[in-house]
């Protein structure tokens, strides 16, 4: 019977210490949790767009024709804006516009989470050629959080068609968000 009495539960001081530790963790977490959530959202957006760039490059090689990635507000037509606020289109084309009958390979949308996407050099089209290269100048895509809870990220796209992720500008400087 003695063993049963010693195994009876927690004492009041043990319970108070446990509650105090839990309160400190919750109070500390309230500060960094919104930052962690927004950081995760921004990284998700960056990864989805990087995936679209890789997909565009591989489709251009696979189909042996041009593949275009452009901003889109309605996921049906290309826009002519360096800001890509609502998403993008990915399609195979002989030129840089999507004509009826040209296959839509993918369409992406940005989550409505306060994240902005801006193309450097006012790029409104990224064209991948059958050899996997992307014409024009090097391109950069900057992802920013309007609430400044997450660190900005950049995707640098070389003329070779290879995208790389960075937390700095493509030239190595700090990222400035509007």
DRENKOLKE-972205 format. One line per field, with one value per residue (C-alpha): residue number from 1; residue in three letters; x, z, y. Coordinates in Angstrom, 2 decimals. Layout:
! DRENKOLKE-972205
num <- [NUM / ...];
residuo <- [ALA / ...];
px <- [X / ...];
pz <- [Z / ...];
py <- [Y / ...];
//
This chain:
! DRENKOLKE-972205
num <- [1 / 2 / 3 / 4 / 5 / 6 / 7 / 8 / 9 / 10 / 11 / 12 / 13 / 14 / 15 / 16 / 17 / 18 / 19 / 20 / 21 / 22 / 23 / 24 / 25 / 26 / 27 / 28 / 29 / 30 / 31 / 32 / 33 / 34 / 35 / 36 / 37 / 38 / 39 / 40 / 41 / 42 / 43 / 44 / 45 / 46 / 47 / 48 / 49 / 50 / 51 / 52 / 53 / 54 / 55 / 56 / 57 / 58 / 59 / 60 / 61 / 62 / 63 / 64 / 65 / 66 / 67 / 68 / 69 / 70 / 71 / 72 / 73 / 74 / 75 / 76 / 77 / 78 / 79 / 80 / 81 / 82 / 83 / 84 / 85 / 86 / 87 / 88 / 89 / 90 / 91 / 92 / 93 / 94 / 95 / 96 / 97 / 98 / 99 / 100 / 101 / 102 / 103 / 104 / 105 / 106 / 107 / 108 / 109 / 110 / 111 / 112 / 113 / 114 / 115 / 116 / 117 / 118 / 119 / 120 / 121 / 122 / 123 / 124 / 125 / 126 / 127 / 128 / 129 / 130 / 131 / 132 / 133 / 134 / 135 / 136 / 137 / 138 / 139 / 140 / 141 / 142 / 143 / 144 / 145 / 146 / 147 / 148 / 149 / 150 / 151 / 152 / 153 / 154 / 155 / 156 / 157 / 158 / 159 / 160 / 161 / 162 / 163 / 164 / 165 / 166 / 167 / 168 / 169 / 170 / 171 / 172 / 173 / 174 / 175 / 176 / 177 / 178];
residuo <- [UNK / UNK / UNK / UNK / UNK / UNK / UNK / UNK / UNK / UNK / UNK / UNK / UNK / UNK / UNK / UNK / UNK / UNK / UNK / UNK / UNK / UNK / UNK / UNK / UNK / UNK / UNK / UNK / UNK / UNK / UNK / UNK / UNK / UNK / UNK / UNK / UNK / UNK / UNK / UNK / UNK / UNK / UNK / UNK / UNK / UNK / UNK / UNK / UNK / UNK / UNK / UNK / UNK / UNK / UNK / UNK / UNK / UNK / UNK / UNK / UNK / UNK / UNK / UNK / UNK / UNK / UNK / UNK / UNK / UNK / UNK / UNK / UNK / UNK / UNK / UNK / UNK / UNK / UNK / UNK / UNK / UNK / UNK / UNK / UNK / UNK / UNK / UNK / UNK / UNK / UNK / UNK / UNK / UNK / UNK / UNK / UNK / UNK / UNK / UNK / UNK / UNK / UNK / UNK / UNK / UNK / UNK / UNK / UNK / UNK / UNK / UNK / UNK / UNK / UNK / UNK / UNK / UNK / UNK / UNK / UNK / UNK / UNK / UNK / UNK / UNK / UNK / UNK / UNK / UNK / UNK / UNK / UNK / UNK / UNK / UNK / UNK / UNK / UNK / UNK / UNK / UNK / UNK / UNK / UNK / UNK / UNK / UNK / UNK / UNK / UNK / UNK / UNK / UNK / UNK / UNK / UNK / UNK / UNK / UNK / UNK / UNK / UNK / UNK / UNK / UNK / UNK / UNK / UNK / UNK / UNK / UNK / UNK / UNK / UNK / UNK / UNK / UNK];
px <- [0.00 / 2.88 / 3.87 / 0.36 / 0.36 / 3.65 / 2.42 / -0.66 / -0.26 / 1.56 / 2.09 / 0.88 / 4.41 / 5.12 / 1.87 / 2.60 / 6.09 / 4.70 / 2.04 / 4.63 / 6.88 / 3.90 / 2.83 / 6.33 / 6.43 / 2.99 / 3.79 / 7.08 / 5.45 / 2.82 / 5.57 / 7.33 / 4.45 / 3.05 / 6.57 / 7.04 / 3.68 / 4.39 / 7.94 / 6.49 / 3.95 / 6.62 / 8.91 / 5.96 / 5.30 / 8.98 / 9.15 / 5.98 / 7.32 / 10.74 / 8.93 / 7.08 / 10.42 / 11.89 / 8.73 / 8.87 / 12.50 / 11.95 / 8.85 / 10.75 / 13.41 / 10.94 / 8.61 / 11.49 / 9.67 / 9.34 / 7.59 / 6.43 / 5.88 / 3.94 / 2.01 / -1.74 / -4.60 / -7.23 / -5.22 / -6.34 / -4.49 / -1.01 / -0.63 / 1.95 / 2.92 / 6.26 / 4.30 / 2.90 / 0.31 / -2.26 / -0.24 / 1.13 / 0.55 / 2.80 / 2.19 / 3.92 / 3.95 / 5.77 / 5.64 / 5.15 / 1.36 / -1.07 / -3.26 / -6.39 / -5.41 / -1.98 / -1.73 / -1.83 / 0.79 / 0.13 / -1.41 / -0.41 / -1.88 / -0.34 / -1.97 / -3.75 / -1.35 / 0.23 / 3.08 / 4.10 / 6.01 / 7.94 / 9.97 / 13.20 / 14.04 / 10.27 / 10.13 / 6.62 / 7.56 / 10.11 / 10.66 / 12.45 / 13.96 / 14.22 / 17.80 / 16.56 / 17.95 / 15.89 / 16.35 / 16.87 / 18.74 / 19.11 / 15.88 / 15.12 / 11.89 / 11.56 / 9.09 / 8.24 / 5.93 / 3.84 / 3.70 / 7.47 / 7.13 / 9.17 / 12.57 / 12.38 / 13.58 / 14.79 / 14.85 / 17.66 / 17.19 / 20.32 / 20.21 / 21.11 / 17.62 / 18.84 / 17.00 / 18.66 / 17.20 / 18.74 / 18.07 / 20.01 / 19.64 / 21.07 / 24.03 / 24.65 / 23.19 / 20.44 / 16.87 / 14.76 / 11.02 / 8.62];
pz <- [0.00 / 0.60 / -3.11 / -4.17 / -1.94 / -3.43 / -7.03 / -6.47 / -8.84 / -8.87 / -6.01 / -6.08 / -6.46 / -9.43 / -11.08 / -10.56 / -12.03 / -15.05 / -15.60 / -15.25 / -17.87 / -20.21 / -19.74 / -20.60 / -23.75 / -24.89 / -24.19 / -26.10 / -28.95 / -29.38 / -30.57 / -33.09 / -34.29 / -36.84 / -38.22 / -38.54 / -40.30 / -42.79 / -43.37 / -44.24 / -46.61 / -48.39 / -48.79 / -50.18 / -52.79 / -53.77 / -54.14 / -56.25 / -58.61 / -58.81 / -59.68 / -62.47 / -63.85 / -63.77 / -65.37 / -68.15 / -68.91 / -69.01 / -71.20 / -73.68 / -74.01 / -74.04 / -76.63 / -78.65 / -78.83 / -76.97 / -73.62 / -72.11 / -68.50 / -68.05 / -65.35 / -65.36 / -63.43 / -64.60 / -65.30 / -68.94 / -70.48 / -70.10 / -68.47 / -69.28 / -65.75 / -64.00 / -60.85 / -60.89 / -58.13 / -59.09 / -60.60 / -63.90 / -67.00 / -68.53 / -72.15 / -75.29 / -78.12 / -81.26 / -80.06 / -76.66 / -76.67 / -75.95 / -78.96 / -78.97 / -79.35 / -77.77 / -74.83 / -71.33 / -69.39 / -65.98 / -64.20 / -60.78 / -58.29 / -55.35 / -52.03 / -50.67 / -47.75 / -48.21 / -50.37 / -53.48 / -56.52 / -58.65 / -61.77 / -62.11 / -65.35 / -65.94 / -67.32 / -68.42 / -70.20 / -69.65 / -72.82 / -72.60 / -75.85 / -76.98 / -75.65 / -72.15 / -72.19 / -71.46 / -73.78 / -72.95 / -69.93 / -66.65 / -64.67 / -61.01 / -59.13 / -55.70 / -53.13 / -50.31 / -47.33 / -47.11 / -43.32 / -43.05 / -41.01 / -43.39 / -44.95 / -48.68 / -51.13 / -54.71 / -57.59 / -60.01 / -63.52 / -65.65 / -69.44 / -69.40 / -67.94 / -64.53 / -61.57 / -58.19 / -54.87 / -52.83 / -49.81 / -51.50 / -54.88 / -57.90 / -57.82 / -54.13 / -52.46 / -49.85 / -51.03 / -50.82 / -50.76 / -51.63];
py <- [0.00 / 2.34 / 2.35 / 3.31 / 6.40 / 7.70 / 7.35 / 9.58 / 12.66 / 15.97 / 18.33 / 21.92 / 23.40 / 21.07 / 22.11 / 25.83 / 25.50 / 23.66 / 26.34 / 29.11 / 27.50 / 27.03 / 30.67 / 31.92 / 29.77 / 30.93 / 34.59 / 34.35 / 32.47 / 35.16 / 37.51 / 35.28 / 33.11 / 35.66 / 36.11 / 32.36 / 31.95 / 34.76 / 33.50 / 30.09 / 31.64 / 33.68 / 30.67 / 28.69 / 31.40 / 31.53 / 27.76 / 27.62 / 30.29 / 28.61 / 25.39 / 27.21 / 28.45 / 24.94 / 23.56 / 26.19 / 25.40 / 21.64 / 21.97 / 24.15 / 21.47 / 18.60 / 20.17 / 21.69 / 25.03 / 28.29 / 28.33 / 31.61 / 32.59 / 35.84 / 37.71 / 37.22 / 38.74 / 36.26 / 33.08 / 33.28 / 36.25 / 37.72 / 41.11 / 43.77 / 44.69 / 44.18 / 43.44 / 39.93 / 40.43 / 37.84 / 35.04 / 33.85 / 31.76 / 29.17 / 28.22 / 26.99 / 29.53 / 30.60 / 34.21 / 35.85 / 36.02 / 33.22 / 32.61 / 30.46 / 26.84 / 27.19 / 24.81 / 26.23 / 24.27 / 25.80 / 28.76 / 29.93 / 32.35 / 34.14 / 33.46 / 36.51 / 36.88 / 40.29 / 38.99 / 40.91 / 39.66 / 42.15 / 41.39 / 43.38 / 45.20 / 45.52 / 41.97 / 41.09 / 37.87 / 35.16 / 33.15 / 29.82 / 28.57 / 24.93 / 24.77 / 25.72 / 29.25 / 32.34 / 35.27 / 38.90 / 40.10 / 38.27 / 38.50 / 38.89 / 38.27 / 39.85 / 38.55 / 40.96 / 40.92 / 44.12 / 43.78 / 43.32 / 40.12 / 37.96 / 38.51 / 39.28 / 36.64 / 36.89 / 34.45 / 35.26 / 33.87 / 33.64 / 33.82 / 30.13 / 29.57 / 28.47 / 30.02 / 30.40 / 31.50 / 34.30 / 36.47 / 39.29 / 41.00 / 39.21 / 41.61 / 40.82 / 43.90 / 44.08 / 43.65 / 46.79 / 46.30 / 49.12];
//
